[in-house]
Amino acid sequence: MRGAVGHGILTGMDDIATLDRRQGPHGEVVLRQRGAHFEIIANGCFLMDTSDGRSERLLVDAAYDTLLPGTPDPSVLIGGLGVGFSLAHAAQDPRWGHITVLEREEAIIDWHRTGPLGAVSGPALSDSRTRIIQADLVDYVRTAQDTFDALCLDIDNGPDWTVTEGNDGLYSPAGLADCARRLRPGGVLAVWSAQPSHAFEQALRNAGFTGVHTKEIRVARGVPDVVHLGVRPA
């Protein structure tokens, strides 16, 4: 079930077990199990769980579908790793030529490589097209020299609801300009959000992105999850 509290909300009386708790440079991250599902908490903020990956899969598919037809062996940067739905879905699609995942939390990477989240991402981690980089996305898009055909960004609950204060800059004019520089001409920026943001749509247009549009995933209650998309002009 999805909802406006983040990447999902699990309800009911299932027992909750804390599987790991780490203190990192950006605060505390916690992996919990609730019934059959796993969930990630960052600094007390519910981020996501394994109950429903539709919108994470939409993030990847919508980016590919928005690419210029015939883009050869397109490369995608996924930020961040989360519970692994976006990575797993990208790796299941042979049309992607290269898949780079950026994740700033060492704990989350560990939970995939040696922990229970490997059940979601396992085959994708060993795919020859996949590389995992431990880095902060905001810093990476500002300083890296790599370019991609698509950026699929999912590090917050949306442009209007960031997990850490420093992430605000990613959705600012300067941050969107950094994203555009990481894209090849005709490349696609796709941003996950727990709720639609008309202000962010306008920010994409103001930053020079074309073909700005939003795709929705309806949820059982509350506002839909969305993916905001824009294209760097060719």
C-alpha positions in Angstrom: 0.0 0.0 0.0 1.3 3.4 -0.9 0.5 6.7 0.7 1.6 10.3 1.5 3.7 9.2 4.4 6.5 8.1 2.0 7.3 5.2 -0.1 4.5 3.1 1.4 2.8 2.5 4.7 2.3 -0.9 6.3 -0.7 -1.2 8.7 -2.0 -3.9 10.9 -0.8 -5.7 14.0 2.2 -7.5 12.6 5.2 -7.8 14.9 8.0 -5.3 14.1 11.6 -6.5 14.4 14.6 -4.2 14.2 17.2 -6.1 12.1 19.9 -3.5 12.0 20.5 0.0 13.2 23.5 2.1 12.0 24.8 5.6 12.7 26.3 7.1 9.6 27.5 10.5 8.5 24.0 11.5 7.6 22.3 10.2 10.8 20.7 6.9 11.8 19.3 4.3 9.3 17.3 1.4 10.5 16.2 -1.8 8.7 13.0 -3.3 10.2 10.9 -6.3 9.3 7.1 -6.1 9.7 5.5 -9.4 8.9 6.8 -10.6 5.5 8.0 -7.1 4.5 11.1 -5.0 5.1 11.2 -1.3 5.7 13.9 1.4 5.9 13.8 4.3 8.4 16.2 7.2 8.1 16.5 9.6 11.1 13.0 8.5 12.2 11.5 9.2 8.8 9.8 6.2 7.1 11.4 6.0 3.6 10.1 2.8 1.9 9.2 -0.8 2.2 8.9 -3.9 0.1 5.1 -4.0 0.2 4.6 -2.4 -3.3 7.2 -1.6 -5.9 4.9 -0.3 -8.7 6.1 3.3 -8.6 9.8 2.4 -8.4 9.3 0.3 -11.5 7.4 3.1 -13.2 10.3 5.4 -12.4 12.6 3.2 -14.6 10.1 2.4 -17.3 8.9 6.0 -17.7 12.5 7.2 -18.1 13.2 4.7 -20.8 9.9 5.4 -22.6 10.7 9.1 -22.7 14.2 8.6 -24.3 14.7 9.5 -27.9 13.7 6.4 -30.0 16.7 4.4 -31.0 19.0 5.6 -28.3 21.8 3.0 -28.4 22.6 1.0 -25.3 21.2 3.7 -23.0 22.8 4.2 -19.6 20.8 5.0 -16.4 21.9 6.4 -13.1 19.6 5.3 -10.3 19.8 7.3 -7.0 19.5 5.7 -4.5 19.4 2.0 -3.9 16.6 1.8 -1.4 14.9 -1.6 -1.1 16.2 -2.4 -4.6 13.0 -2.3 -6.7 14.3 0.2 -9.3 17.6 -1.6 -9.7 16.0 -5.0 -10.0 13.6 -3.8 -12.6 16.2 -2.1 -14.7 18.4 -5.2 -14.7 15.4 -7.3 -15.9 15.2 -5.1 -19.0 17.9 -6.0 -21.6 17.4 -2.6 -23.3 19.5 -0.8 -20.7 23.2 -0.9 -21.6 24.6 0.3 -18.3 23.1 0.7 -14.9 24.8 2.8 -12.2 23.3 3.0 -8.7 24.3 5.7 -6.3 23.7 5.1 -2.6 25.2 7.2 0.2 24.5 4.8 3.1 27.0 1.9 3.5 24.4 0.1 5.6 21.8 0.0 2.8 24.4 -1.4 0.4 25.3 -4.0 3.0 21.7 -5.0 3.5 21.6 -5.8 -0.2 25.0 -7.5 -0.6 24.9 -9.7 2.5 21.5 -9.0 4.1 17.8 -9.7 3.6 17.3 -7.1 0.9 19.4 -9.3 -1.4 16.1 -11.2 -2.0 15.0 -8.2 -4.0 18.2 -7.1 -5.7 20.3 -10.3 -5.8 20.5 -11.1 -9.5 20.8 -7.4 -10.4 23.9 -7.0 -8.2 25.7 -9.6 -10.2 24.6 -8.3 -13.6 27.7 -7.2 -15.6 25.9 -4.0 -16.5 25.5 -2.9 -12.9 27.9 -0.9 -10.7 27.2 0.4 -7.2 28.8 3.7 -6.1 28.7 4.8 -2.5 28.4 8.5 -2.7 26.0 11.4 -1.9 23.8 12.1 -5.0 23.8 15.8 -4.5 27.6 16.0 -4.4 27.9 13.5 -7.3 25.7 15.4 -9.8 27.6 18.6 -8.9 31.2 17.2 -9.2 31.2 14.1 -11.4 32.1 14.1 -15.0 30.1 11.0 -16.0 27.0 11.5 -18.3 24.0 9.3 -18.7 21.0 8.9 -20.9 18.6 8.8 -17.9 18.7 9.9 -14.3 16.1 8.1 -12.1 16.2 9.9 -8.7 14.5 8.5 -5.6 16.3 9.7 -2.5 13.5 11.7 -0.9 9.7 11.5 -0.4 9.6 14.1 -3.2 10.9 17.5 -4.1 8.7 19.1 -1.4 9.5 16.5 1.3 13.2 15.8 1.6 14.8 13.3 4.0 17.7 15.5 4.9 18.1 19.3 4.7 21.0 19.1 2.3 18.9 17.4 -0.3 16.9 20.6 -0.9 19.6 21.8 -3.2 19.0 19.0 -5.7 15.6 20.4 -6.7 16.8 24.1 -6.8 17.7 25.8 -10.0 21.4 25.1 -9.4 20.7 21.4 -8.6 18.6 20.9 -11.7 21.3 22.5 -13.8 23.7 20.0 -12.3 21.3 17.2 -13.2 21.1 18.5 -16.8 25.0 18.5 -17.0 25.0 14.8 -16.1 22.6 14.1 -18.9 23.5 13.6 -22.6 21.5 15.6 -25.1 18.0 14.1 -25.3 18.5 12.5 -21.8 15.7 12.1 -19.3 15.4 13.3 -15.7 12.9 11.2 -13.8 12.1 12.1 -10.1 10.0 10.0 -7.8 7.6 11.8 -5.4 5.0 10.7 -2.9 2.7 13.5 -4.1 2.4 15.6 -7.2 4.2 18.9 -7.3 3.1 21.5 -9.8 5.8 23.8 -8.5 8.5 21.2 -9.3 7.0 20.8 -12.8 7.5 24.5 -13.3 11.0 24.4 -11.9 11.9 21.8 -14.5 10.6 24.0 -17.3 12.5 27.0 -15.8 15.6 24.9 -15.8 15.3 24.3 -19.5 13.8 20.8 -19.5 11.3 20.1 -22.3 8.5 17.7 -22.5 7.8 18.0 -18.8 5.1 15.7 -17.7 4.0 13.6 -14.7 2.9 10.0 -14.4 0.8 8.7 -11.5 0.4 5.5 -9.6 -2.9 5.4 -7.8 -2.8 4.2 -4.2 -5.4 2.7 -1.9 -5.8 5.9 -0.1 -4.5 9.5 -0.2 -2.8 11.2 -3.1 -1.0 9.2 -5.8 2.7 8.5 -6.0 4.1 10.2 -9.1 7.1 10.4 -11.4 8.0 13.8 -12.7 9.8 13.7 -16.1 11.7 16.2 -18.2 14.1 16.0 -21.2 17.4 17.8 -21.7 17.1 19.3 -25.2 19.1 17.5 -27.9 
